[in-house]
C-alpha cells in the first residue's frame, strides 16, 4: 500500500480530523491503519512504535528538515492529520521519557495548521512520563513553556537542554526561573554552538548580547538546583560577574559530577576568573570531569586548576586556551588531560616528560596535537614512555593534519620504547601499554603502527611474548640446562602458549636442547 493514491477512506478520515472537528482518536485508532495516518515511510515506522507503545521507543524529537540529524527518534510531520496522531500516541505513551523541538514552528510545522499545532502542544503537556526536554533553535521559549503547562515543571523532569535559542534578557531570566523551580533537575544544558547564525530579524535579542551582569543574575537562580550532577554552560561568553556567581553557588551543588564551561571568556590576565571558579569547586567532592576548552586560560590558570580542584577530578580538557607550559608544572594528578591547540613553548615536551617518568603519574590519556612540538619534542616524549606503564593514549596528531610538525623520524623515536630488541629482557621490559599516538597520523612508520596495534591486546603477557618471538628467533637454551632441566617444562608450556603457529622456532629450540 506504500505510495498509493488516497482512497475514499482517507478522504473521510481527513474530514473527521479537520480543525473544525474535535477528533476522537480513541475511536478512530481501532479502524485506522498506520498507512492511512501518513504516506512517509520513516514516519510510519515511528508512528507504529508509538501506536504499539513500544518499550524501546522512549524519545521523540520534532524537527525541520534543515535541522535533521538522522536520529531514529526525529520526526518531520507532513500534515495536520498526521501531527494529531503523533500527539495522541505521545499522550497515551507509558514509555516516552524524552521530548524535543528543533527549529521554529514555521520550520517544523510548515505543513500543519495552527489549530493542529496548538492541540499537539496541549497533548505533550499531558504526557506524564517525560523526564528530559530538549529545545534547539527556538525564539519563543517563554510562550511555548506556558502552552505546555504542567509538564514543564513536574517532578519527573530530570534533564533540560536548551541550545542556540534566541533569548533577550527578560526571556533569559524567565528561563532560569523555570530551572530554579524544578527541584528534581539533575542535568542542565544551556549552550550556544560556535557556528550558530543569529537571525537579526528575530523579535528577541541574542543572549550573547546580554551583559555579563545580566547573565550573572540568571546564574544566581541556579543556587536552588542542588541536585544537579551535570551542568553544561558553554558558548555563553561568561566572564567575571558570571564566574563570581558560579563560584558562589558551586558549594551548594554537592552532587555535581560533570561540568562543561567551554567557549566562554574564562582566564586571561591573572586568571582571576579561574581562581574564583576553583574556590567554589573545592566542595564538589564528586566532580570527575571538567571541560574548559576554548577559553583564555594561561599557565597560571592551569596551576590553579592543578592545585585547587578537588581530588575527585580525573579528567581535565583545556583544548584551545593560552597554555604554554613555559615552567615546570606537575601534571601527575589527572587521568585524562587535553592540551591540544595551545601555544606550547619549546620546553613544553620536557615539562610533560617530567610527569610521565614520575612513578606517581596517573595519566592514562593525553592529547597535545596542533601544538607544533616537532621531532625533537616527539623524541623527548617517546623516551619518557619507556618505563611508563599507564599511558594508553598520547595523541600527537589528528587525522592527516601535521600541525605538530612530526616527520617519520619523530614517529620512529617511539620504536625503541615500544620494541627494544637489545636483549630478551629489554624486549620484555618494553612499553606494552601505549596504543595510540594520534588519529590516522601522517608519516607514521609501519613498524611503529604495528607495535601500537599489538599493544591493543589486553593480555600483556601475550604482547611481551609476541615481541620476544619476533625479535629473538634463536633463544639461548644454556641457562635452562644449567638449572638441571627444572625450567624446561615451563619453557615447553610457554612455547605451546605463545608460539603455537611458529613451528620452525619450536623445532629449532628442541634441536638446540638435544645438541
C-alpha positions as CSV (number, residue, x, y, z in Angstrom):
1,X,0.0,0.0,0.0
2,X,3.1,2.3,0.1
3,X,2.7,5.3,-2.2
4,X,-0.9,4.5,-3.2
5,X,-3.4,7.3,-4.1
6,X,-5.7,8.3,-1.2
7,X,-9.0,6.5,-1.4
8,X,-12.4,7.4,0.0
9,X,-11.4,6.1,3.4
10,X,-8.5,8.6,3.6
11,X,-10.7,11.5,2.4
12,X,-13.2,10.6,5.1
13,X,-10.5,10.4,7.7
14,X,-9.1,13.8,6.7
15,X,-12.5,15.4,7.0
16,X,-13.0,13.9,10.5
17,X,-9.6,15.3,11.5
18,X,-10.1,18.7,10.1
19,X,-9.6,21.7,12.5
20,X,-13.3,22.3,12.6
21,X,-13.9,18.9,14.4
22,X,-12.7,17.5,17.7
23,X,-11.3,14.1,16.6
24,X,-12.0,11.1,18.8
25,X,-8.7,9.3,18.3
26,X,-9.6,6.6,20.8
27,X,-12.5,5.6,18.5
28,X,-10.5,6.1,15.2
29,X,-7.5,4.1,16.2
30,X,-9.4,0.8,16.2
31,X,-10.2,1.2,12.5
32,X,-7.2,3.2,11.2
33,X,-4.0,1.6,9.9
34,X,-0.7,3.4,10.1
35,X,-0.6,3.5,6.3
36,X,-3.6,5.8,6.5
37,X,-2.0,8.1,9.0
38,X,1.0,9.2,6.8
39,X,2.5,8.5,3.5
40,X,6.0,8.9,4.7
41,X,7.7,5.6,5.3
42,X,10.0,6.8,8.1
43,X,7.1,8.5,9.9
44,X,5.1,5.3,9.6
45,X,7.9,3.4,11.4
46,X,7.8,5.8,14.3
47,X,4.1,6.0,14.4
48,X,3.8,2.2,14.6
49,X,6.2,2.2,17.5
50,X,4.2,4.8,19.2
51,X,0.9,3.1,18.5
52,X,2.3,-0.1,20.0
53,X,3.6,1.8,23.0
54,X,6.9,0.0,22.2
55,X,9.2,-0.1,25.2
56,X,12.3,0.6,23.1
57,X,10.8,3.9,21.9
58,X,11.5,6.4,24.6
59,X,12.4,9.6,22.8
60,X,10.7,11.9,20.2
61,X,12.1,15.0,18.6
62,X,10.2,17.0,16.1
63,X,12.4,19.0,13.8
64,X,12.6,20.7,10.5
65,X,14.3,19.1,7.5
66,X,17.2,21.5,7.8
67,X,17.8,20.6,11.5
68,X,17.6,16.8,10.9
69,X,20.4,14.7,12.4
70,X,19.2,11.3,11.1
71,X,18.4,10.1,14.6
72,X,15.8,7.4,14.8
73,X,13.6,9.5,17.1
74,X,13.4,12.6,14.8
75,X,10.0,13.2,13.2
76,X,9.0,15.5,10.4
77,X,5.2,16.0,10.4
78,X,3.8,16.1,6.9
79,X,0.2,17.2,7.7
80,X,-2.1,18.4,10.4
81,X,-3.8,15.0,10.5
82,X,-0.5,13.2,11.0
83,X,0.5,15.6,13.8
84,X,-2.7,14.8,15.5
85,X,-1.8,11.1,15.7
86,X,1.6,11.9,17.0
87,X,0.2,14.0,19.8
88,X,-2.4,11.3,20.6
89,X,0.1,8.5,20.9
90,X,2.6,10.6,22.8
91,X,-0.1,11.5,25.4
92,X,-1.0,7.8,25.7
93,X,2.6,6.5,25.9
94,X,3.9,4.9,29.1
95,X,7.5,4.9,27.8
96,X,8.0,8.3,26.3
97,X,10.7,9.9,28.5
98,X,12.3,12.4,26.2
99,X,10.7,15.1,24.0
100,X,12.3,17.8,21.9
101,X,11.7,20.5,19.3
102,X,14.5,21.5,17.0
103,X,13.6,24.6,14.8
104,X,10.9,27.2,14.8
105,X,7.2,26.4,14.4
106,X,7.3,27.8,10.9
107,X,10.1,25.3,10.1
108,X,8.9,22.2,11.9
109,X,5.1,22.6,11.3
110,X,5.2,24.1,7.8
111,X,2.6,21.6,6.6
112,X,0.3,21.9,9.7
113,X,-2.4,24.3,10.7
114,X,-2.1,26.5,13.8
115,X,-5.0,24.7,15.4
116,X,-3.3,21.3,15.0
117,X,-0.1,22.6,16.4
118,X,-1.9,24.0,19.5
119,X,-3.6,20.7,20.0
120,X,-0.3,18.9,19.7
121,X,1.4,21.1,22.3
122,X,-1.5,20.6,24.6
123,X,-1.2,16.8,24.2
124,X,2.5,17.0,25.0
125,X,1.7,18.9,28.1
126,X,-0.4,15.9,29.3
127,X,2.5,13.4,29.0
128,X,3.1,12.0,32.4
129,X,6.4,10.2,31.9
130,X,8.7,12.8,30.3
131,X,12.0,13.2,32.1
132,X,14.1,15.0,29.5
133,X,13.2,18.1,27.4
134,X,15.3,19.5,24.6
135,X,14.8,22.7,22.7
136,X,17.0,23.9,19.9
137,X,16.8,26.9,17.5
138,X,13.7,28.4,19.1
139,X,12.8,32.1,19.7
140,X,9.6,31.6,21.7
141,X,10.5,29.5,24.7
142,X,8.6,31.5,27.3
143,X,5.4,31.3,25.3
144,X,6.0,27.6,24.5
145,X,6.6,26.8,28.1
146,X,3.3,28.4,29.1
147,X,1.4,26.4,26.5
148,X,3.0,23.1,27.6
149,X,1.8,23.8,31.1
150,X,2.5,21.3,33.9
151,X,4.9,19.0,32.0
152,X,7.5,21.8,32.1
153,X,7.9,21.7,35.9
154,X,6.6,18.4,37.0
155,X,8.5,16.2,39.4
156,X,9.6,13.8,36.7
157,X,11.7,16.3,34.8
158,X,15.4,15.4,35.3
159,X,17.1,16.9,32.3
160,X,16.7,20.2,30.4
161,X,18.6,21.0,27.2
162,X,18.3,24.5,25.6
163,X,20.6,25.2,22.7
164,X,21.0,28.0,20.2
165,X,17.8,29.7,21.1
166,X,17.1,33.4,20.7
167,X,16.6,35.0,24.1
168,X,16.7,38.5,25.3
169,X,17.4,39.5,28.9
170,X,13.8,39.1,30.0
171,X,13.3,35.8,28.4
172,X,16.7,34.6,29.7
173,X,15.6,35.4,33.3
174,X,12.3,33.6,32.8
175,X,14.0,30.5,31.6
176,X,16.4,30.3,34.5
177,X,13.5,30.9,36.8
178,X,11.9,27.8,35.3
179,X,15.1,25.8,36.1
180,X,15.2,27.2,39.6
181,X,11.7,25.8,40.3
182,X,12.4,22.2,39.2
183,X,13.6,20.6,42.3
184,X,14.1,17.2,40.6
185,X,16.6,18.7,38.0
186,X,19.7,16.6,37.6
187,X,21.2,17.7,34.3
188,X,21.1,21.1,32.6
189,X,22.5,22.2,29.3
190,X,22.2,25.8,28.2
191,X,24.5,26.4,25.3
192,X,25.3,28.1,22.0
193,X,27.4,26.4,19.3
194,X,30.2,28.4,17.8
195,X,28.5,28.1,14.3
196,X,25.2,29.5,15.5
197,X,23.9,32.0,13.0
198,X,21.7,34.6,14.8
199,X,18.8,35.8,12.8
200,X,18.9,39.6,13.2
201,X,15.3,39.9,12.2
202,X,14.1,37.8,15.2
203,X,11.9,39.5,17.7
204,X,14.2,38.7,20.6
205,X,17.7,39.8,21.3
206,X,20.5,37.2,21.3
207,X,21.6,36.0,24.7
208,X,25.2,36.7,23.9
209,X,24.3,40.4,23.6
210,X,23.2,40.4,27.2
211,X,25.7,41.9,29.6
212,X,27.7,39.6,31.9
213,X,25.9,41.2,34.9
214,X,22.5,40.1,33.5
215,X,23.8,36.6,32.9
216,X,25.3,36.5,36.4
217,X,21.8,37.4,37.8
218,X,20.3,34.4,35.9
219,X,23.1,32.1,37.0
220,X,22.4,33.1,40.6
221,X,19.0,31.4,40.3
222,X,20.7,28.0,39.8
223,X,21.6,28.0,43.5
224,X,18.3,26.2,44.1
225,X,19.3,23.3,41.8
226,X,21.2,21.4,44.5
227,X,20.6,18.0,42.8
228,X,22.5,18.8,39.6
229,X,25.1,16.2,38.6
230,X,25.6,17.5,35.1
231,X,25.9,21.2,34.1
232,X,26.7,22.5,30.6
233,X,27.1,26.2,30.2
234,X,29.1,26.7,27.0
235,X,29.3,29.3,24.3
236,X,27.8,32.0,26.6
237,X,30.7,34.5,26.8
238,X,30.6,34.1,30.6
239,X,33.1,36.4,32.3
240,X,34.0,38.0,35.6
241,X,30.5,38.5,37.1
242,X,29.1,35.2,35.9
243,X,32.1,33.3,37.2
244,X,31.7,35.0,40.6
245,X,28.2,33.8,40.8
246,X,29.1,30.3,39.7
247,X,31.9,30.2,42.3
248,X,29.3,31.2,44.9
249,X,26.7,28.5,44.0
250,X,29.0,25.6,43.3
251,X,29.4,24.7,47.1
252,X,25.6,24.0,47.1
253,X,25.9,21.5,44.2
254,X,27.4,18.7,46.2
255,X,26.2,16.1,43.7
256,X,28.0,17.8,40.7
257,X,30.0,15.2,38.6
258,X,30.3,16.8,35.2
259,X,30.9,20.4,34.3
260,X,31.3,22.0,30.9
261,X,32.3,25.6,30.6
262,X,33.7,25.5,27.1
263,X,33.8,28.6,24.8
264,X,33.4,31.4,27.4
265,X,35.7,34.2,28.5
266,X,37.4,32.5,31.4
267,X,41.1,33.2,32.1
268,X,43.5,35.8,30.7
269,X,45.5,38.3,32.7
270,X,46.0,36.9,36.1
271,X,43.3,34.2,35.6
272,X,41.2,35.6,38.5
273,X,38.1,34.0,37.0
274,X,39.8,30.6,37.2
275,X,40.7,31.2,40.8
276,X,37.1,32.2,41.6
277,X,35.7,29.0,40.0
278,X,38.3,26.8,41.7
279,X,37.4,28.1,45.1
280,X,33.8,27.3,44.5
281,X,34.5,23.8,43.1
282,X,36.6,22.7,46.1
283,X,33.4,21.4,47.9
284,X,32.2,19.4,44.8
285,X,33.7,16.2,46.0
286,X,32.1,14.1,43.3
287,X,33.2,16.2,40.3
288,X,35.2,13.9,38.0
289,X,35.2,15.7,34.6
290,X,35.8,19.4,33.8
291,X,35.7,20.9,30.3
292,X,37.1,24.4,29.9
293,X,38.0,24.4,26.2
294,X,38.4,27.5,24.0
295,X,38.8,30.0,26.9
296,X,41.8,32.1,27.8
297,X,43.5,30.1,30.5
298,X,47.3,30.5,30.9
299,X,49.9,28.6,32.8
300,X,48.9,30.4,35.9
301,X,45.3,29.3,35.5
302,X,46.4,25.7,34.8
303,X,48.5,25.8,38.0
304,X,45.4,26.9,40.0
305,X,43.4,24.1,38.5
306,X,46.1,21.5,39.3
307,X,46.4,22.7,42.9
308,X,42.9,23.7,43.7
309,X,40.4,21.3,42.1
310,X,39.1,18.6,44.3
311,X,41.0,15.3,44.2
312,X,38.0,13.6,42.6
313,X,38.6,15.5,39.3
314,X,40.4,12.9,37.0
315,X,39.7,14.4,33.5
316,X,40.5,18.0,32.5
317,X,40.0,19.3,29.0
318,X,41.8,22.5,28.1
319,X,41.9,22.5,24.3
320,X,42.3,25.9,22.6
321,X,43.5,28.1,25.6
322,X,46.7,30.1,26.1
323,X,48.8,27.5,27.9
324,X,52.5,27.4,27.1
325,X,54.0,25.1,29.8
326,X,56.8,27.6,30.0
327,X,57.6,26.5,33.5
328,X,57.6,23.2,35.4
329,X,54.1,22.2,36.3
330,X,53.1,18.8,37.8
331,X,50.7,17.0,35.5
332,X,50.6,13.9,37.6
333,X,47.1,14.0,39.2
334,X,44.8,13.7,36.2
335,X,44.0,10.5,34.3
336,X,42.9,12.4,31.2
337,X,44.5,15.7,30.2
338,X,43.9,17.6,26.9
339,X,46.2,20.5,26.0
340,X,45.7,20.5,22.2
341,X,45.7,23.7,20.2
342,X,47.6,25.6,22.8
343,X,50.7,27.7,22.1
344,X,53.1,25.4,23.9
345,X,56.7,26.6,24.4
346,X,59.8,24.8,23.1
347,X,60.3,23.4,26.6
348,X,56.8,22.0,27.0
349,X,57.7,18.4,26.0
350,X,60.2,18.4,28.9
351,X,57.5,19.5,31.3
352,X,55.2,16.7,30.1
353,X,58.1,14.2,30.2
354,X,58.9,15.0,33.8
355,X,55.5,13.9,34.8
356,X,55.4,10.8,32.6
357,X,58.6,9.4,34.2
358,X,57.3,10.1,37.7
359,X,56.1,6.8,39.4
360,X,53.2,8.7,40.9
361,X,51.9,9.8,37.5
362,X,48.2,8.8,37.0
363,X,47.9,9.9,33.3
364,X,46.2,7.3,31.1
365,X,45.4,9.6,28.2
366,X,46.8,12.9,26.9
367,X,46.1,15.0,23.8
368,X,48.6,17.6,22.6
369,X,48.0,17.7,18.8
370,X,48.1,21.0,17.0
371,X,50.9,22.2,19.2
372,X,53.9,22.3,16.9
373,X,56.1,20.1,19.1
374,X,58.1,18.7,16.2
375,X,60.5,15.7,16.0
376,X,62.6,16.9,19.0
377,X,59.5,17.1,21.2
378,X,58.3,13.7,20.0
379,X,61.6,12.1,20.8
380,X,61.5,13.5,24.4
381,X,58.0,12.2,24.9
382,X,58.9,8.8,23.4
383,X,61.9,8.4,25.7
384,X,59.8,9.3,28.8
385,X,57.4,6.5,27.9
386,X,60.0,3.7,28.1
387,X,59.2,3.0,31.8
388,X,55.6,4.3,31.8
389,X,53.1,1.5,32.3
390,X,49.9,3.6,32.5
391,X,49.6,5.9,29.4
392,X,47.4,4.3,26.8
393,X,46.9,7.3,24.6
394,X,49.4,10.1,23.7
395,X,47.6,11.7,20.8
396,X,50.1,13.9,18.9
397,X,48.2,14.1,15.6
398,X,44.6,14.3,14.4
399,X,43.6,12.9,11.1
400,X,46.1,13.7,8.3
401,X,46.9,17.2,9.5
402,X,50.5,17.7,10.6
403,X,50.2,20.8,12.8
404,X,52.6,19.1,15.3
405,X,55.3,19.1,12.6
406,X,56.3,15.5,13.3
407,X,58.1,13.7,10.4
408,X,58.7,9.9,10.1
409,X,61.9,10.4,12.1
410,X,59.9,11.7,15.0
411,X,57.5,8.9,14.9
412,X,60.3,6.3,14.7
413,X,61.6,7.7,18.0
414,X,58.8,5.7,19.6
415,X,60.1,2.3,18.3
416,X,62.9,1.8,20.9
417,X,60.4,2.3,23.7
418,X,57.8,0.0,22.1
419,X,60.2,-2.6,20.8
420,X,63.6,-2.7,22.4
421,X,65.5,-5.6,20.8
422,X,68.8,-5.3,22.6
423,X,68.1,-8.4,24.7
424,X,65.2,-10.6,25.7
425,X,65.0,-8.8,29.0
426,X,64.9,-5.4,27.2
427,X,62.2,-6.6,24.8
428,X,60.2,-7.9,27.8
429,X,60.6,-4.6,29.5
430,X,59.5,-2.6,26.5
431,X,56.3,-0.5,26.7
432,X,53.3,-2.8,26.1
433,X,50.7,-0.2,27.1
434,X,50.8,2.7,24.6
435,X,48.5,2.0,21.7
436,X,47.5,5.4,20.3
437,X,49.8,8.3,19.3
438,X,47.3,10.0,17.0
439,X,44.2,9.5,14.9
440,X,45.5,8.4,11.5
441,X,48.8,10.3,11.9
442,X,50.7,11.3,8.8
443,X,54.2,9.9,8.2
444,X,54.0,7.2,10.9
445,X,56.1,4.2,10.0
446,X,54.6,0.7,9.6
447,X,56.9,-0.6,12.4
448,X,55.6,1.8,15.0
449,X,52.0,1.3,13.9
450,X,52.5,-2.5,14.1
451,X,53.7,-2.2,17.7
452,X,50.8,0.1,18.7
453,X,48.3,-2.4,17.2
454,X,50.0,-5.2,19.1
455,X,49.8,-3.3,22.3
456,X,46.0,-3.1,21.9
457,X,45.8,-6.7,23.1
458,X,44.7,-6.6,26.8
459,X,46.8,-9.7,27.5
460,X,50.1,-8.0,28.2
461,X,51.9,-11.4,28.7
462,X,50.9,-12.3,25.2
463,X,52.1,-8.9,23.9
464,X,55.5,-9.3,25.5
465,X,55.9,-12.9,24.3
466,X,54.9,-12.0,20.8
467,X,57.6,-9.2,20.7
468,X,60.2,-11.6,22.1
469,X,59.4,-14.2,19.5
470,X,59.6,-11.7,16.7
471,X,62.8,-10.1,17.9
472,X,64.8,-13.2,19.0
473,X,64.5,-16.1,16.6
474,X,67.1,-18.2,18.4
475,X,66.6,-18.4,22.1
476,X,69.6,-19.5,24.2
477,X,68.9,-22.8,26.0
478,X,72.1,-22.9,28.1
479,X,70.5,-21.1,31.1
480,X,67.8,-23.8,31.2
481,X,70.4,-26.6,31.1
482,X,72.3,-25.1,34.0
483,X,69.2,-25.4,36.2
484,X,69.2,-29.2,35.6
485,X,66.2,-29.0,33.3
486,X,63.9,-27.7,36.2
487,X,62.7,-24.9,33.9
488,X,62.2,-27.0,30.8
489,X,58.5,-27.8,31.4
490,X,57.8,-24.1,31.8
491,X,59.6,-23.3,28.6
492,X,57.6,-26.0,26.8
493,X,54.4,-24.6,28.1
494,X,55.4,-21.1,27.2
495,X,56.2,-22.1,23.7
496,X,52.9,-24.0,23.4
497,X,51.0,-21.0,24.6
498,X,52.7,-18.2,22.7
499,X,54.5,-19.9,19.7
500,X,51.7,-22.2,18.6
501,X,51.9,-21.1,15.0
502,X,55.8,-20.9,14.9
503,X,56.7,-24.5,14.3
504,X,60.2,-23.6,13.0
505,X,61.0,-21.8,16.2
506,X,59.9,-24.7,18.4
507,X,61.9,-27.2,16.3
508,X,65.0,-25.0,16.5
509,X,64.8,-24.9,20.3
510,X,64.3,-28.7,20.5
511,X,67.3,-29.2,18.3
512,X,69.5,-26.9,20.4
513,X,68.4,-28.7,23.5
514,X,69.2,-32.2,22.1
515,X,72.6,-31.0,20.8
